Amino acid sequence: MYFCLEQRLVTVRGQVIELTVKEFEIFSLLILNPKRVFTYEMLMDLVWNEDYTYYSRKAVNNHVSNLRKKLKVAHGLPDYVKSVYGIGYKFEI
């Protein structure tokens, strides 16, 4: 995997992964802070920069689900984005 914040570029096995703005921002937080758990509330506050009572955990879950699908370009690759049940997500290989 290759990640470049300045170019907003993610590649997996040489394949460019097209991410939405929110997906990239979530992934950036996670990959730049490996093994640190980000709660749903932290992600909503840091990525959406708005009152997170308007958004739900489902919005975060949907973006993370799409992100995971995009990163899984080949069988046998690890799940880079791990769930921490009932709390949030973290990046881990």
C-alpha positions as MATLAB code, in Angstrom:
seq = 'MYFCLEQRLVTVRGQVIELTVKEFEIFSLLILNPKRVFTYEMLMDLVWNEDYTYYSRKAVNNHVSNLRKKLKVAHGLPDYVKSVYGIGYKFEI';
ca = [
       0.000    0.000    0.000;
       1.119    3.529   -0.805;
      -0.384    6.609    0.843;
       0.455   10.242    0.017;
      -1.384   12.960    1.889;
      -0.037   15.798   -0.270;
      -1.212   14.172   -3.517;
      -4.336   12.698   -1.870;
      -3.250    9.398   -3.386;
      -3.777    5.835   -2.212;
      -2.587    2.819   -4.168;
      -2.833   -0.869   -3.343;
      -0.608   -3.238   -5.308;
      -0.001   -0.473   -7.825;
      -3.700    0.163   -8.391;
      -4.913    3.708   -7.715;
      -7.820    3.685   -5.284;
     -10.398    6.358   -6.075;
     -11.754    7.679   -2.776;
     -14.401   10.287   -2.078;
     -13.388   13.311   -0.014;
     -14.902   11.844    3.170;
     -13.390    8.390    2.577;
      -9.949    9.928    2.083;
     -10.271   12.097    5.183;
     -11.329    9.119    7.311;
      -8.510    6.990    5.913;
      -5.986    9.788    6.455;
      -6.880   10.060   10.127;
      -6.624    6.325   10.600;
      -3.418    5.648    8.642;
      -1.569    8.638   10.135;
      -2.428    7.390   13.632;
      -1.944    3.605   13.423;
      -3.594    1.546   16.139;
      -5.240    4.633   17.644;
      -8.968    4.129   18.030;
     -11.164    6.905   16.682;
     -14.675    6.943   18.095;
     -17.655    7.593   15.861;
     -18.003   11.004   17.490;
     -14.331   11.868   16.868;
     -14.631   10.882   13.213;
     -17.805   12.914   12.757;
     -16.227   15.934   14.447;
     -12.905   15.744   12.580;
     -14.186   14.733    9.131;
     -17.540   16.476    8.898;
     -16.512   19.558   10.951;
     -20.150   20.078   11.846;
     -22.504   19.288   14.655;
     -22.446   15.508   14.625;
     -25.900   15.194   16.143;
     -27.135   15.816   12.585;
     -25.228   12.780   11.341;
     -25.505    9.263   12.620;
     -23.100    6.419   13.214;
     -24.653    4.926   10.111;
     -23.074    7.689    7.984;
     -19.635    6.820    9.371;
     -20.328    3.090    8.950;
     -21.379    3.595    5.317;
     -18.244    5.564    4.444;
     -15.981    3.050    6.190;
     -17.758    0.144    4.496;
     -17.202    1.749    1.073;
     -13.581    2.496    1.982;
     -12.963   -1.128    2.959;
     -14.462   -2.420   -0.280;
     -12.267   -0.105   -2.336;
      -9.084   -1.101   -0.461;
      -9.760   -4.828   -0.933;
      -8.501   -5.010   -4.516;
      -7.228   -8.585   -4.234;
      -7.999  -11.712   -2.283;
      -5.737  -12.200    0.712;
      -5.117   -8.532    1.460;
      -5.559   -7.581    5.112;
      -8.482   -5.508    6.332;
      -6.609   -2.283    6.987;
      -9.512   -0.590    8.740;
     -10.465   -2.528   11.851;
     -13.685   -2.146   13.815;
     -13.529   -1.648   17.541;
     -16.953   -2.959   18.482;
     -19.299   -0.259   19.746;
     -16.560    2.383   19.790;
     -15.199    3.168   16.322;
     -12.319    2.283   14.020;
      -8.531    2.026   13.797;
      -5.871    1.348   11.158;
      -3.896   -1.836   11.573;
      -2.106   -4.296    9.333;
];
